[in-house]
Amino acid sequence: MQSLQAILKDHAFLQDLGAKDLETLAACAQTRNFTAGEYLWRQGELADVLYLIRSGSIALEIFVPHQGPLQIDTVGAGEAFGWSWLIPHYRWHFDVRAVTPVQVFALDAECLRQKLDEDPHLSYELLKRLVPVLARRLTNTQRKLLDLHGSARAWDEDNATRGSTSRVASGGTASALINKGP
């Protein structure tokens, strides 16, 4: 059986991370499984983990009064989700539900924050990977809000005419940015 460090090495989010950094992250990690339909967390709960998906997919959702859940994004194998553990008061901003059976690496937030405080290099490497994830989630949320008001297509067209220096950082249109990988 492979060590957790060896398995982490193969995850797309951690691609090209050095052996020492992988060893440090492995000390904070464990595997978890969720069944389809199960909530991994609910908005407002304590944000205590960073997840890396090994298999399956999850939906990030917000609750819309008088409408129910609104799916903001779907995240699948090879991707990371859960950045709220970085921001004090450490509370989740979305509900997260397993769409299919999901197997993840769960990196304990308290352990991770301690390791990142001790190792500026690892901290920078992890943030380089998390910032594009955060930007994509914010763009997806903005696009969903525009969809609710029927303005998403106009927003895409407006941003396409303005070029990549417009409101969509480094992606051109909202659709192009949303479809980019981590």
MIDOSE-1310 file (N, C-alpha, C; in nm, 2 decimals, decimal comma, always signed):
residues 182
mqsl	+0,08/-0,12/+0,00/+0,00/+0,00/+0,00/+0,09/+0,12/+0,00; +0,05/+0,23/-0,08/+0,13/+0,35/-0,09/+0,11/+0,43/+0,03; +0,21/+0,51/+0,07/+0,20/+0,60/+0,18/+0,11/+0,72/+0,14; +0,06/+0,79/+0,24/-0,02/+0,91/+0,21/+0,06/+1,01/+0,13
qail	+0,18/+1,03/+0,17/+0,27/+1,12/+0,10/+0,28/+1,09/-0,05; +0,30/+0,96/-0,08/+0,31/+0,92/-0,22/+0,18/+0,94/-0,30; +0,06/+0,92/-0,23/-0,07/+0,94/-0,30/-0,09/+1,09/-0,32; -0,06/+1,17/-0,22/-0,07/+1,32/-0,23/+0,01/+1,37/-0,35
kdha	+0,13/+1,31/-0,37/+0,22/+1,36/-0,48/+0,15/+1,35/-0,61; +0,06/+1,26/-0,63/-0,01/+1,24/-0,76/-0,14/+1,33/-0,78; -0,17/+1,40/-0,67/-0,29/+1,49/-0,68/-0,25/+1,61/-0,77; -0,34/+1,65/-0,86/-0,31/+1,76/-0,95/-0,28/+1,89/-0,88
flqd	-0,35/+1,92/-0,77/-0,34/+2,04/-0,70/-0,20/+2,05/-0,64; -0,14/+1,94/-0,61/+0,00/+1,94/-0,54/+0,11/+1,91/-0,64; +0,08/+1,91/-0,77/+0,17/+1,88/-0,87/+0,30/+1,97/-0,86; +0,41/+1,90/-0,87/+0,54/+1,97/-0,87/+0,58/+2,02/-0,73
lgak	+0,51/+1,98/-0,63/+0,55/+2,02/-0,49/+0,66/+1,93/-0,44; +0,76/+1,98/-0,38/+0,88/+1,90/-0,33/+0,84/+1,80/-0,23; +0,93/+1,70/-0,21/+0,91/+1,59/-0,12/+0,90/+1,64/+0,03; +0,98/+1,74/+0,06/+0,97/+1,79/+0,20/+0,83/+1,86/+0,23
dlet	+0,78/+1,93/+0,13/+0,65/+2,00/+0,14/+0,54/+1,89/+0,15; +0,55/+1,79/+0,06/+0,45/+1,68/+0,06/+0,45/+1,61/+0,20; +0,57/+1,59/+0,25/+0,58/+1,52/+0,39/+0,51/+1,61/+0,49; +0,53/+1,74/+0,49/+0,46/+1,83/+0,58/+0,31/+1,82/+0,57
laac	+0,26/+1,83/+0,44/+0,12/+1,82/+0,42/+0,06/+1,69/+0,46; +0,13/+1,58/+0,44/+0,08/+1,45/+0,47/+0,06/+1,44/+0,62; +0,14/+1,51/+0,70/+0,12/+1,51/+0,85/-0,01/+1,57/+0,89; -0,07/+1,65/+0,81/-0,20/+1,71/+0,84/-0,32/+1,64/+0,77
aqtr	-0,29/+1,54/+0,69/-0,39/+1,48/+0,60/-0,45/+1,35/+0,64; -0,57/+1,32/+0,60/-0,63/+1,19/+0,62/-0,73/+1,18/+0,50; -0,77/+1,05/+0,47/-0,87/+1,03/+0,37/-1,00/+1,02/+0,43; -1,10/+1,07/+0,35/-1,24/+1,07/+0,40/-1,33/+1,03/+0,28
nfta	-1,44/+0,97/+0,30/-1,54/+0,93/+0,20/-1,67/+0,99/+0,23; -1,75/+1,03/+0,13/-1,88/+1,09/+0,15/-1,97/+1,02/+0,05; -2,10/+1,00/+0,08/-2,19/+0,94/-0,01/-2,26/+1,05/-0,09; -2,32/+1,01/-0,20/-2,39/+1,11/-0,29/-2,51/+1,16/-0,20
geyl	-2,52/+1,30/-0,21/-2,63/+1,37/-0,14/-2,59/+1,41/+0,00; -2,48/+1,36/+0,05/-2,43/+1,40/+0,19/-2,37/+1,54/+0,18; -2,40/+1,62/+0,29/-2,34/+1,75/+0,30/-2,20/+1,74/+0,37; -2,10/+1,79/+0,31/-1,97/+1,79/+0,37/-1,96/+1,90/+0,48
wrqg	-2,03/+2,01/+0,45/-2,05/+2,12/+0,55/-2,16/+2,21/+0,51; -2,20/+2,29/+0,60/-2,31/+2,39/+0,58/-2,25/+2,53/+0,60; -2,30/+2,63/+0,52/-2,26/+2,77/+0,54/-2,27/+2,81/+0,69; -2,17/+2,88/+0,73/-2,17/+2,93/+0,87/-2,10/+2,83/+0,97
elad	-2,08/+2,71/+0,93/-2,01/+2,61/+1,03/-1,86/+2,64/+1,03; -1,80/+2,59/+1,13/-1,65/+2,61/+1,15/-1,58/+2,55/+1,02; -1,49/+2,63/+0,96/-1,41/+2,59/+0,85/-1,28/+2,53/+0,91; -1,27/+2,40/+0,91/-1,16/+2,34/+0,97/-1,08/+2,24/+0,89
vlyl	-1,10/+2,25/+0,75/-1,03/+2,16/+0,66/-1,02/+2,21/+0,52; -0,91/+2,17/+0,46/-0,89/+2,19/+0,31/-0,91/+2,06/+0,25; -1,00/+2,05/+0,15/-1,02/+1,92/+0,08/-0,95/+1,92/-0,06; -0,90/+1,80/-0,09/-0,85/+1,77/-0,22/-0,92/+1,65/-0,27
irsg	-0,99/+1,67/-0,38/-1,08/+1,56/-0,43/-0,99/+1,45/-0,51; -1,01/+1,33/-0,46/-0,94/+1,22/-0,53/-1,04/+1,16/-0,64; -1,16/+1,14/-0,60/-1,26/+1,09/-0,70/-1,40/+1,15/-0,66; -1,49/+1,15/-0,76/-1,62/+1,20/-0,74/-1,63/+1,35/-0,77
sial	-1,75/+1,41/-0,73/-1,77/+1,55/-0,75/-1,86/+1,61/-0,64; -1,84/+1,73/-0,61/-1,92/+1,81/-0,51/-1,98/+1,93/-0,58; -2,09/+1,98/-0,51/-2,15/+2,10/-0,56/-2,14/+2,20/-0,45; -2,10/+2,33/-0,48/-2,10/+2,44/-0,39/-2,23/+2,51/-0,41
eifv	-2,30/+2,53/-0,30/-2,43/+2,59/-0,31/-2,45/+2,70/-0,21; -2,54/+2,79/-0,24/-2,59/+2,89/-0,15/-2,74/+2,88/-0,14; -2,80/+2,91/-0,03/-2,94/+2,90/-0,01/-3,01/+3,03/-0,05; -3,10/+3,03/-0,14/-3,18/+3,15/-0,18/-3,32/+3,14/-0,12
phqg	-3,35/+3,24/-0,04/-3,48/+3,23/+0,03/-3,60/+3,22/-0,08; -3,69/+3,15/-0,05/-3,81/+3,12/-0,14/-3,78/+3,05/-0,27; -3,65/+3,01/-0,28/-3,61/+2,94/-0,40/-3,55/+2,80/-0,37; -3,47/+2,80/-0,26/-3,39/+2,68/-0,23/-3,24/+2,70/-0,26
plqi	-3,17/+2,58/-0,27/-3,03/+2,59/-0,30/-3,00/+2,63/-0,44; -2,90/+2,72/-0,46/-2,85/+2,76/-0,59/-2,71/+2,71/-0,61; -2,69/+2,63/-0,71/-2,55/+2,57/-0,73/-2,46/+2,67/-0,79; -2,35/+2,70/-0,72/-2,25/+2,80/-0,77/-2,15/+2,74/-0,86
dtvg	-2,11/+2,62/-0,82/-2,00/+2,55/-0,89/-2,00/+2,40/-0,87; -1,94/+2,33/-0,95/-1,92/+2,18/-0,93/-1,77/+2,16/-0,94; -1,72/+2,08/-0,84/-1,57/+2,06/-0,83/-1,55/+1,91/-0,84; -1,45/+1,87/-0,91/-1,43/+1,72/-0,93/-1,28/+1,68/-0,90
agea	-1,26/+1,56/-0,94/-1,13/+1,49/-0,91/-1,01/+1,58/-0,95; -0,91/+1,59/-0,87/-0,79/+1,67/-0,90/-0,80/+1,81/-0,85; -0,91/+1,85/-0,80/-0,93/+1,99/-0,76/-0,93/+2,00/-0,61; -0,92/+2,13/-0,56/-0,92/+2,16/-0,42/-1,04/+2,25/-0,39
fgws	-1,09/+2,24/-0,27/-1,20/+2,33/-0,23/-1,19/+2,35/-0,08; -1,24/+2,47/-0,04/-1,24/+2,50/+0,10/-1,13/+2,59/+0,14; -1,15/+2,72/+0,12/-1,04/+2,82/+0,15/-1,08/+2,90/+0,28; -1,19/+2,88/+0,33/-1,24/+2,97/+0,44/-1,16/+2,94/+0,57
wlip	-1,08/+2,83/+0,58/-1,00/+2,80/+0,69/-0,88/+2,90/+0,70; -0,86/+2,98/+0,60/-0,75/+3,08/+0,60/-0,79/+3,21/+0,66; -0,92/+3,24/+0,67/-0,97/+3,37/+0,70/-1,03/+3,37/+0,84; -0,97/+3,44/+0,94/-1,03/+3,44/+1,07/-1,18/+3,48/+1,07
hyrw	-1,25/+3,43/+1,13/-1,34/+3,36/+1,21/-1,36/+3,22/+1,16; -1,30/+3,18/+1,05/-1,30/+3,04/+1,00/-1,44/+2,99/+0,99; -1,52/+3,04/+0,91/-1,66/+3,00/+0,88/-1,67/+2,97/+0,73; -1,75/+2,87/+0,70/-1,77/+2,84/+0,56/-1,87/+2,94/+0,49
hfdv	-1,85/+2,97/+0,37/-1,93/+3,07/+0,29/-2,03/+3,00/+0,21; -2,03/+2,87/+0,19/-2,12/+2,79/+0,10/-2,16/+2,67/+0,17; -2,26/+2,60/+0,12/-2,29/+2,46/+0,16/-2,22/+2,38/+0,05; -2,17/+2,26/+0,10/-2,10/+2,17/+0,00/-2,17/+2,04/+0,01
ravt	-2,21/+1,99/-0,10/-2,29/+1,86/-0,11/-2,22/+1,77/-0,21; -2,20/+1,64/-0,17/-2,15/+1,54/-0,26/-2,25/+1,51/-0,37; -2,21/+1,53/-0,50/-2,30/+1,50/-0,61/-2,30/+1,35/-0,64; -2,18/+1,29/-0,63/-2,16/+1,15/-0,65/-2,08/+1,10/-0,52
pvqv	-2,06/+0,97/-0,51/-1,97/+0,93/-0,40/-1,84/+1,00/-0,42; -1,78/+1,05/-0,31/-1,66/+1,13/-0,31/-1,55/+1,08/-0,22; -1,43/+1,07/-0,27/-1,32/+1,04/-0,18/-1,22/+1,16/-0,19; -1,18/+1,20/-0,07/-1,10/+1,32/-0,06/-0,98/+1,30/+0,04
fald	-0,89/+1,39/+0,02/-0,79/+1,41/+0,12/-0,84/+1,53/+0,21; -0,84/+1,51/+0,33/-0,88/+1,62/+0,42/-0,76/+1,67/+0,50; -0,72/+1,79/+0,48/-0,61/+1,85/+0,55/-0,66/+1,94/+0,66; -0,63/+1,90/+0,78/-0,67/+1,97/+0,90/-0,62/+2,11/+0,90
aecl	-0,72/+2,20/+0,92/-0,68/+2,35/+0,91/-0,59/+2,39/+1,02; -0,61/+2,35/+1,14/-0,53/+2,40/+1,25/-0,38/+2,35/+1,23; -0,37/+2,22/+1,19/-0,24/+2,17/+1,16/-0,17/+2,24/+1,05; -0,25/+2,27/+0,94/-0,20/+2,33/+0,82/-0,16/+2,48/+0,85
rqkl	-0,24/+2,55/+0,93/-0,20/+2,69/+0,96/-0,07/+2,69/+1,04; -0,05/+2,60/+1,13/+0,07/+2,59/+1,21/+0,19/+2,56/+1,12; +0,17/+2,47/+1,03/+0,28/+2,43/+0,94/+0,32/+2,55/+0,84; +0,21/+2,62/+0,80/+0,24/+2,73/+0,71/+0,30/+2,85/+0,78
dedp	+0,27/+2,87/+0,91/+0,34/+2,97/+0,99/+0,48/+2,94/+1,00; +0,52/+2,81/+1,01/+0,66/+2,77/+1,03/+0,74/+2,77/+0,91; +0,67/+2,76/+0,79/+0,74/+2,74/+0,66/+0,69/+2,83/+0,56; +0,76/+2,95/+0,54/+0,71/+3,05/+0,44/+0,71/+3,00/+0,30
hlsy	+0,81/+2,91/+0,27/+0,81/+2,85/+0,13/+0,69/+2,77/+0,10; +0,65/+2,68/+0,19/+0,53/+2,60/+0,17/+0,41/+2,69/+0,17; +0,41/+2,79/+0,26/+0,29/+2,88/+0,26/+0,27/+2,95/+0,13; +0,38/+3,00/+0,07/+0,37/+3,06/-0,07/+0,33/+2,96/-0,17
ellk	+0,38/+2,84/-0,17/+0,35/+2,74/-0,27/+0,20/+2,70/-0,26; +0,15/+2,69/-0,14/+0,01/+2,66/-0,12/-0,08/+2,78/-0,17; -0,04/+2,90/-0,13/-0,12/+3,02/-0,17/-0,12/+3,04/-0,32; -0,01/+3,00/-0,39/-0,01/+3,01/-0,54/-0,11/+2,92/-0,60
rlvp	-0,14/+2,81/-0,53/-0,24/+2,72/-0,58/-0,38/+2,75/-0,54; -0,40/+2,81/-0,42/-0,53/+2,85/-0,37/-0,59/+2,98/-0,43; -0,51/+3,07/-0,46/-0,56/+3,20/-0,51/-0,64/+3,18/-0,64; -0,59/+3,11/-0,74/-0,67/+3,09/-0,86/-0,80/+3,02/-0,83
vlar	-0,80/+2,93/-0,73/-0,93/+2,86/-0,69/-1,02/+2,96/-0,64; -0,98/+3,05/-0,55/-1,06/+3,15/-0,49/-1,11/+3,24/-0,59; -1,03/+3,29/-0,69/-1,07/+3,38/-0,79/-1,18/+3,31/-0,88; -1,16/+3,19/-0,91/-1,26/+3,12/-0,99/-1,40/+3,10/-0,92
rltn	-1,39/+3,08/-0,79/-1,51/+3,06/-0,71/-1,59/+3,20/-0,71; -1,51/+3,31/-0,69/-1,58/+3,44/-0,68/-1,64/+3,47/-0,82; -1,57/+3,44/-0,93/-1,62/+3,47/-1,06/-1,75/+3,39/-1,09; -1,74/+3,26/-1,05/-1,86/+3,17/-1,07/-1,98/+3,23/-0,99
tqrk	-1,95/+3,28/-0,87/-2,06/+3,34/-0,78/-2,12/+3,46/-0,85; -2,03/+3,55/-0,90/-2,07/+3,67/-0,97/-2,16/+3,63/-1,09; -2,11/+3,53/-1,17/-2,19/+3,49/-1,29/-2,32/+3,44/-1,25; -2,33/+3,36/-1,14/-2,46/+3,30/-1,10/-2,56/+3,42/-1,06
lldl	-2,50/+3,52/-0,99/-2,59/+3,63/-0,96/-2,64/+3,70/-1,08; -2,55/+3,72/-1,18/-2,59/+3,78/-1,30/-2,70/+3,69/-1,38; -2,68/+3,56/-1,37/-2,77/+3,47/-1,43/-2,91/+3,49/-1,37; -2,92/+3,51/-1,24/-3,05/+3,53/-1,18/-3,12/+3,65/-1,23
hgsa	-3,04/+3,75/-1,28/-3,10/+3,87/-1,33/-3,10/+3,88/-1,48; -3,06/+3,77/-1,55/-3,05/+3,77/-1,70/-2,95/+3,85/-1,76; -2,84/+3,88/-1,69/-2,74/+3,97/-1,74/-2,61/+3,90/-1,77; -2,59/+3,77/-1,75/-2,46/+3,71/-1,77/-2,41/+3,72/-1,91
rawd	-2,50/+3,70/-2,01/-2,45/+3,71/-2,15/-2,40/+3,85/-2,18; -2,47/+3,95/-2,14/-2,42/+4,09/-2,16/-2,29/+4,11/-2,09; -2,28/+4,06/-1,97/-2,15/+4,07/-1,89/-2,04/+4,01/-1,97; -2,06/+3,89/-2,02/-1,95/+3,82/-2,10/-1,91/+3,91/-2,23
edna	-2,01/+3,96/-2,30/-1,99/+4,04/-2,42/-1,91/+4,16/-2,38; -1,96/+4,23/-2,27/-1,89/+4,35/-2,23/-1,74/+4,33/-2,20; -1,72/+4,22/-2,12/-1,58/+4,19/-2,09/-1,50/+4,15/-2,21; -1,56/+4,08/-2,30/-1,48/+4,04/-2,42/-1,44/+4,17/-2,50
trgs	-1,52/+4,27/-2,51/-1,48/+4,39/-2,58/-1,38/+4,47/-2,50; -1,37/+4,46/-2,37/-1,27/+4,53/-2,29/-1,14/+4,46/-2,28; -1,13/+4,34/-2,31/-1,01/+4,26/-2,31/-0,98/+4,21/-2,17; -0,87/+4,14/-2,15/-0,84/+4,07/-2,02/-0,81/+4,16/-1,91
tsrv	-0,80/+4,29/-1,93/-0,78/+4,38/-1,81/-0,91/+4,43/-1,75; -1,02/+4,38/-1,80/-1,15/+4,42/-1,75/-1,18/+4,35/-1,62; -1,31/+4,34/-1,58/-1,35/+4,29/-1,45/-1,31/+4,14/-1,43; -1,29/+4,07/-1,53/-1,25/+3,93/-1,52/-1,10/+3,91/-1,53
asgg	-1,04/+3,89/-1,41/-0,89/+3,89/-1,41/-0,84/+3,77/-1,49; -0,75/+3,80/-1,58/-0,67/+3,70/-1,66/-0,75/+3,60/-1,73; -0,88/+3,62/-1,76/-0,95/+3,52/-1,82/-1,04/+3,56/-1,94; -1,05/+3,69/-1,98/-1,13/+3,73/-2,09/-1,27/+3,73/-2,05
tasa	-1,35/+3,63/-2,09/-1,49/+3,63/-2,05/-1,51/+3,54/-1,93; -1,63/+3,56/-1,87/-1,66/+3,48/-1,75/-1,66/+3,33/-1,79; -1,72/+3,30/-1,90/-1,73/+3,16/-1,94/-1,59/+3,10/-1,96; -1,50/+3,17/-2,02/-1,36/+3,12/-2,04/-1,29/+3,10/-1,91
link	-1,31/+3,19/-1,81/-1,24/+3,18/-1,68/-1,30/+3,06/-1,60; -1,43/+3,05/-1,61/-1,50/+2,94/-1,53/-1,45/+2,81/-1,58; -1,42/+2,79/-1,71/-1,39/+2,66/-1,77/-1,24/+2,63/-1,76; -1,16/+2,73/-1,71/-1,02/+2,70/-1,69/-0,99/+2,61/-1,57
gp	-0,89/+2,53/-1,58/-0,85/+2,45/-1,46/-0,78/+2,53/-1,36; -0,74/+2,46/-1,25/-0,67/+2,53/-1,14/-0,54/+2,59/-1,18
